[in-house]
Amino acid sequence: MEPSIHELNSIYNYWEGGSDEEDAQSSRTLQRIPVDYDDDDDTMSVTSNTMLLDDADVDDESEGASTPRTLRGFEEGGDGDNGLKIGEPGEHKASNLSTYFNIVCIVAGTGILQLPYALSEGGWSAVFLIALAALMSNFTANATVRCLYYKDGIRLDGYSDVAYEAFGSKGRKFVSFFKSATLTAASSLFIVLTATNITQLLQDTSFAHLSIGFWIKVCVVFAWTPLVIKKSIHEVAILSMFSTLSTVVMVIVVVYICGRDIVARENMPDLTAIDIKKIPTALSSIFFSYGGNFVFPEVEGGMKYPKSFERVQGSASITVFLMYALVAVMGYAAYASDTKSPVFLNMKSGPLLIIANSMVTAHAILTAPIMMASVCMNLEQDLNVVPVTRPRSEQKIRRFLFRTFMMLVVFCLAYYCPYFDDLVQLIGAFAESLLVFVFPAMFYLILQSKKGPLSIFTWAWCSLVILVGLYCCTAGTWSGITSLISHIQNAKPSKG
């Protein structure tokens, strides 16, 4: 799962910040956007009306409230022709091509390295599961964005506000917490991946004696530093290009090395068609590789032409599926039941693998603090950790202490559970299956049914998405927990 460009810009703006008065006023602002689609020029006309609420109104999020606290808005554009348009090209709006690459970067991240292992668990039938997950992910991505516009004339702010409209204040708080917990666990996952890759890269050097535990500590300190220091971490364009490049390099290297190993193999290994008992494990790993849908509202909101989102997202989904299927098939065909996670662990060291592994390692360690910055921003706002009424010096101290505590949580997860495959399975089964598949399908059924009756096919498809997601959540989580407990009991945590 990769953060969107809009989310990264938001993080940077948060660091740079405005005055206390500006922060206090922005926290009391509710923005409604009347939206009118123009079928001729593929744009949406927007007029913005801003209402300032007093503190009592802001704090009141009772079940009876009819509107979420925050909605996406724009500055007043004036009367008549001076109003802004969603879809009108602007300096900070992404083209369809940029959005396509952004979606590919968000979805096709390091989870691709898990897919050959997923086939080794579920057999060749797991290729069908990859296709099924792609269809479901494509649907839930579009469904989530459609739910943003379920109210005529209003665009909801994001995933949490959609949850508010569907389940009320408690639902919004639950989903917000769930997102934070998921990103925190994913950050620890990137730390483990980075430490594992560094250990492999240095295995033939004088640093080979250093354990994974030592490198976990180093990585946590590295990620902690930009998180607590007020400095720019917004190199969005470079990061997006680097993410795309690292993914392409991963695919090329994995396919080439797997093909080479297949040709050099003397005996044909046993390849399983289907393993029913391990299907939940395979499915949860696959679900994790399609994570990221809950940031798509920000992606769509940053497009020049938002009406093109479904077409662009569909093209990106096909691209991701083709890459996933290619890597999964080649990896499983090469290593069969011996396939490891990540698949790099099956490959002999060489110049190409070292370059690819180095890029993946750098990508992972750079992503961890960005993800944690997003988590901390949300929690600081929800828990009022850094009150805007406090002096700047006290705000900095509070932010420093809170973010240090959050990185300690990440350290504990990474240090005491340094098992990449088990962490992927748990995150995929328990969190991604709900956030990416179950919740969006439920949101769509609840909110769209308020506008009118839905077809039998829509009810059937959404029900299938929900049932498959819940099955993966329960069965996969149980399997992941038992596997993780077994590994912890049979191996001590790595010590540096």
N, C-alpha and C positions, 0 to 999 in steps of 0.2 A: 504494500500500500504506500503511495507517494502523495505528499501534500500538493495542493493545487497552487497555481501562480497567484490567484487572488488571495489565498490563505497566507502565502509567504509575504505578499505586500502588506496584508493586515498586520502580520507579526512585526514587520519593519516599522510601520506607522505607529504601532503600540510602543515600540522602544523609543522612537523619536519623541512621540507624545506632544501634547499641547500644554496650555496652562491649566492650573487647577480649575479655574472658572470654566474653561472650555470642556474639560473632562466632566465636571459636574453637570453642565448643561446638556452634554451629549447623552448622559445617562438618564436624562429625564425626557428624551425626545421620542415621540412615536410618529412614524412616518407611514402614510398611506399613499399608494400610487395608483391612480386610475390608469388602466392600461387599455389601449385600443389597437388591435392588430390592423395593419394596412396590408391587404392581400396583394396590392400591386407592387410595392417596393420592398416586401419582405422585412418590414420594420414594425415596431410597436410604438405608437405615440404615447407619451407619458406626461401627465401633469402632476406635480407634487404639491401636496398640502401638508404642512408641518404643524403639529399641535404640541405645545409645551404642557406637560403634566406636572402637577405638584408632587411632592415626595410621597404623599399618602396614596395617590393614584398609582405611582410607580411600584410601590411596595405591595400593592394589593394584587395578588395573582390567584384569587380564589377561583373555585371551579365555575362560578357563575360568570366570570369575565368572558366577554365575547371576542376579544382580540388579543393576540399575543403581544408581549411587551415590546418587542422590536420587530420592525418590518423593514425590508430593504427600501431605501429611498434615495433621492437625489436632491441637490440644492434647487431652490426655486429658480426656475428659468424665466420668470416673468410672464406677462400676459401674451396672448396671441401666438405669433410664430416663434417667439423666443423660448418656448418650452423645449425641454430636452426630449430626445427620442432614444429609447432602447433600440439598438439596431443601427443607429447612426454612427458611422465610423468616427472614432475618437482616439486620442493619443494613448489612452490606457485600455483600449478595447482590443481583444484578440481576434484575429481573422479565423476563418474556418480551418485553414491549414494549421495554424498555430494551436488551435483548440484540439485538433486531431492528434498532434504530437503530444500535447499536454495530457490528454486522456490516456494515450498509450503509455506515457511515462508514469502516470498515477497507477495504472492497473498492472502493467507488465514490468514489475520490479524484480526484487530478489526472490520472490515467491516462485519464479520460473525454475529455479534450481531445485525445487522440491518435487517437481512433477514426475521425473523418472522414478523417484522413490514411490510416488503414488501409484504408478503402474506396477511396480514390484509388489505392492501390497494388494491391489485389487485385480491385477492381471490386465490382459488386453481390453477387457470390458471397460476399464477406466477411461479409455479414449472416448467412449460414448458419454461418460460422466463429464468429461471436459467440455464436450459439445453441449450437453444439457445445462451445465453451469453457465456457459457462454450465453445461451438463449435466455436463461433466467436473469442473469446479470444485465443483459441488454434491456429486458423488460422492466426490471425494477429501477434501473437508472432513468429510463424515460418516464416511468410511473411517478417517481419522486419529483421530477421536474414538473410534470403535469399537475401534481398536487400543489405546487407553489402558486398556481393560477386558478385553483378551484373556486375561489371567490371572485366574482366579476369585479374588475377594476382594482384589484389588490394583488400584489405579489408578496408572498411571505418571504421572510428573510433567509430561511435555510431549513435544514433537516430538523432541528429541534423545534422550530415553530410549526412545522408540519405535524410533529408529534403532539404539540399543544392543541392544534385544531382537532386532531383525532381522539386524543385521550385526556385532554385537559392539562392543568398545571402539574399534576403528579406525573403524568406521562412525559411531559417535557423534561422535568427534573430527572426522571429515570433514564431517559434516552441521553440526556446531557452527561449524566454520570457514567453511563455505559460507554459513550464515546471516549470520555477521558480515561476510563479504565483500559479500554482497548488500545488506545494510542500509547499509554504508559507501558503496557505489556509488549506492544510492538517495538517500542524504543529499546526495551531490554533485549528483545530478539535481535535487533540490529547490533547491539553491543556484543552479544554472543557470536553473531556471524562475523563481526570484525575481528574479535579475539581469535576465533577459530581459523580464519584466513591468515592472520598474521603469523600464528603458530606454524601453519603449513608453509608459508612463504619463507620462514626462517629456519626450517628444519635442517638444512645443510650448512648453516652458518654457526658462528660462535655464540649466537643467541638461542640456539636450539634447546638449551637447558631450561629456559624460562617457560613456565607453565601457562595454560590458558587463563588460570585465575589471575596471574600477574598482569596479563594483557587486558583482562576485564577491568582491573583497577585503573590501568593507564587510559583505557577508552572512556571510562566514566569520568575521570578528571578532565579529559579532553572535551567531552560533551558538556560537562558542568561549566567550564570556563566561559564560553560565549553566552550561556544561559543566564549567568548572574552579573555579567559585566554589560554596562550600557554601551553597546557598540553595534555596528551594522552587521546583520547576518542575512541581508536581503539580495544577495547576488542571484537573482531569480533567473535571468536569461542564461547565465553561465551554468547554473545548476540544472536547468531544464535540458540544455544541450548535452551536458555531461551525463545526465540520466539516460537520454536517448542513445548516446554513444555507447555507454556501458552495457545497455540492454542488447544492442546490436552486436557488440563484441562478444557478449556472453553466448548469444545464439550461434554465431559463426564458429566460435571456439568449441563449444559443446558438440555441435553437429560434426565438425571436422574431426575432432579427437575420437568421438564415438564411432564415426565411420572408419577411421583408421584402425581402431581396436577391433571392430567387427571383421575387417579384412584379415587382420593378423591372428584372429582366433583360430585355434586348431579344431576344437570340438564345439558343436552346437549346444548351448546351454538349454536347460528346461525352461520354457516360457509358459506361464499359466494363462489360460483363457479367462478364467474368473475365479475369484476367491471370495465367496459370500461373507465369510466371517470377518474379512478385513476390508470390506467395502466401506464401512463407516470411516475407517482410518483414511482410506484413499479419498473419500468424498470431502472430508474436513480439510485435507491438504489442498485439494483443488479449490474449495471455497475460499481459503485464505489467499490463493493466488489471484482471485477476482475481487479482492477487497478494494475499497476506496469509493464506492458509490455515494457514501454519505457526504462527500465533499463536492459532488457534481453540481449541486445548486450554485456554489460559488463559481464553478467553471462556466456554467450557463449564463450566470449573471455578468461575467466578464467578456462575453462574446459581442462582436459587432452586430451579428445577426442571430439573435437567440432562437428564432424560428427554425434555424438550420441545425439545432442541437441534435435532434433525433437522427437526422441523416449522418451527421458527422460522428456521433457516438456509435451508430451502427457500423460505419466503416472502420472505426477504431476497434470495435469489438471483434470484427472479422479478422483484422490484422493480428490482434492479440491471440485469438484462437489458433490461427495458423502457426504462429511462433510456438505457442504452448504445445500443440500437437506434434510439431516437428521435433522439439527438444525431448518431449516425453517418450515418443516412439524410438528415437535414436538412442536415448540413454538406456531405456529398458532392454532394447535389442542387444546392446553392447554388454551390459552387466547383469541382466536377469535378476535373480533373487539376491545377488550381492550388491545391488544398487544402494548407495548411501545418500544421505541428505546433509548438506548440499552435494550435488553430483560431482563437484570438483574433487571431492575426497576419493573418488574412484580413479582419478586420472593421474598419470605419471607426470612429475614436474618437467617443465620445459619452457622455453621462452614465451610461447603463445599463452600458455596457461598462467604463467607468472604475470604477464601484462594484464590479462583479463581479470585475474584474481585481485591484482592491485587496484584496478579500477572499481571493481565491485566493493572492495574493502573501503576505499575512499568514499564511494557513494554512500555506503551504509553508515559510516561514522559521521558524515556531514548531515545525513538525514535525521539522525537521532536527536540532536539538540533542537532542530527545527520542529520536529514532532512534539518534543517536550515543551517548547515555547508555546505552541498552540494549546497544549493541555493546561499549562500553568496560567495562561491568559484567561481561559474559560473558568478555571477553578477560582482564580483570584477575584473574578467578577461575581461568580455565583456565591462564593463564601465570604465576600467582602473582606478579603485578606488585606488589600491595600486601599483603605478608604481615601477618597479624593479630598476629604476635608482635612486630612493630616498634612503636616509639613512635608516638603519634598524629601528631606533627610530621613524622616521616619518611614516614608513610603519605600525608599531605597533599601532601608534595613529590613523592613518587613518582607519585601520582595526577595531580597538576598536569602533570608532565613527560610522562607517558604520553598523557594526553588532548590535550595540546598537539600531540604528535607525530601522533596520529590525525587531528586537525583539519588538520594540514599535508598529510596524505595526501588528505583531502577537498578541500583547496584545489588541490592539483596536478591531481586528476581534473577538477575544475570549471573551473580556469583554462586548462588546456592542451587540454581537450576541450569547449569551450562549444558543443556541437551537440546540442540537446535531442532531436531525432528519432533520431539515431544512438545516443545513450545509452539511450533508451527501448528501441530495438531490441536492443541488446546485452544489457541487463539482462533483458529479456523472453525473449530466445532462450536465453541461457546459464544464467541463474540461476532465474528464475521458472518456466520450463518444467520444471526438475528438482525444485525444492522444492515447487511447488504441484501438479504433475501426476505426474511420473515416480516420485519417491520414495514418495509416499503409496500409489500403486497397488501398488508393489513390497512395501511394508510390509504392506499388507492381504493380498496373496497369501501371503506368507511366514508371517505370524503366524496368520492365520485358518485356514490349511491345517494348522497344528499342532493345532487343535481338532477338525478333521474334514474330510472331502473337500468341496471347493467345486463348485458346479454348473458345467456347461459355459458357460453364459451369463456367469457371473462371471469365469471365466478369459478368455473372449473379450473382454468389455468392458474388463477391466483391461489386457489385452494391447493393445487399441486405444488406450487412454489412454497407455500407455507408448510405443508406436510413434509416435503423433502427437507426443508430447512430445519424444522423441528426434529426430524429423525436424525439428521446430521448432528444437531446440537446435543441431543441426549445421548445417543449411542456413541458418537465420536468423542464427546467429553468424558464419558465413563471409561472408554478405552484409553484415552490419553492420560487420564488421572492414574489408572492402574499401571500403565507403562512408566509414567514418571516416578511413581512411588517405588516401583521395582528398581529403577536405575539409581534413585537416591539411596535406597537401602544397600545396594550392591557396590556402590562407589562413593567415596568421600568427595566433598567439594574440592575443586582445584585450589591449591594454595600457592600464592606467589611469594 
